[in-house]
Amino acid sequence: MASLIADGVDGVRALPLGVPLGRSAPYTITQEVVDKFADATGDHEWIHVDPERAATGPFGGTIAHGFFTLSLLPRVLTEVLEVTGFRMALNYGCNKVRFPAPVPVGSAVTGTLVLDEVREVTGGLQLAMTVTIGVEGEPKPGCVATFLSRQLV
């Protein structure tokens, strides 16, 4: 359940811009889930799926795929913000995605959500949100993405 609920157009417009709206619970990245992501995407690069070889690599072990880290955005969004009072929501895309640091398997990650902009679009509102996936104990995040969501009335 989300820590913050915005109901309808007025509820979304009342949300503060440019400040963290909340943080998701810690989520531990396991080798099993990284392997499943590799199977789903066909990306079996050794740095992600071969712990023995990765132990001698540049990160001292396997790391999550960048796109796996990006795929955690829905987890963060649903834990931090619930938008109600609309007919439906659509993932519209990302304006910018960066992977500043690796996410080692075994690490815990949390996500923060900042609402950057709310604007009217045909049929509803478009929300631009910066989602940052932080890695416990690391100074740089594993992913920073500007995500666009459309809330249709």
Sequence and secondary structure as in RCSB ss.txt:
>XXXX:A:sequence
MASLIADGVDGVRALPLGVPLGRSAPYTITQEVVDKFADATGDHEWIHVDPERAATGPFGGTIAHGFFTLSLLPR
VLTEVLEVTGFRMALNYGCNKVRFPAPVPVGSAVTGTLVLDEVREVTGGLQLAMTVTIGVEGEPKPGCVATFLSR
QLV
>XXXX:A:secstr
  SEEEEHHHHHHTS SSSEEEE   EE  HHHHHHHHHHHT   HHHH HHHHTTSTTSS B  HHHHHTTHHH
HHHHHEEEESSSEEEEEEEEEEE  S  BTT EEEEEEEEEEEEEETTEEEEEEEEEEEETT SS SEEEEEEEE
EE 
